Amino acid sequence: MTKLDISENQVKIVYLGIGSNLGNRIINIEKAKAYLVNNSINLISVSSYYETPSWPNPKNPRFINIVLKAKCLLGPYDLLDLCKSIETKLGRVKTPKNSPRECDIDIIDFKGLISKDKLILPHKMMHIRNFVLLPLFEIEKKWVHPTKKIDIKKLIFSLSNNDIRSIKKN
């Protein structure tokens, strides 16, 4: 089942998660933001940096993550292509799933759209990830999960105490 907006001329509000655990993590994130802006993604708000252990292997380098809210004229697949292109420009290469990486950009929410094909919207794991929920709450306190219809506060309260304790605002 897919419900995607095919209008390319309409401004859409999107939420993106950006993370890095290789190289200068903060510079990687700042470069990713600059590439987005240079490609007509207009930032509305950006969270603080949050540091978390790598998942699923906490022995890998720690991640720095942010979430941003932006205005975008692109359709969901064009935005996905742009995000993948930026990851590659910043040095990301094909590696096994969950390997360390210079840059990871995820579409968390695209205008509340729901998609279950090549591009899963909203992001399929975002509702259980502290490094998405806490920065998202920082910039959008009234956000509601498009499919679960659960507000962000309830999603945060559903996290384990270990998840809450493992994240550090930088």
Secondary structure, DSSP 8 states (H G I E B T S, - for coil): -EE----SSS-EEEEEEEEE-SSSHHHHHHHHHHHHHHTT-EEEEE---EEE--SS-TTS--EEEEEEEEEE-S-HHHHHHHHHHHHHHTT----STT---S-EEEEEEETT-EEESSSEES-TTGGG-HHHHHHHHHH-TT-B-TTT--BHHHHHHTS-HHHHHT-EE-
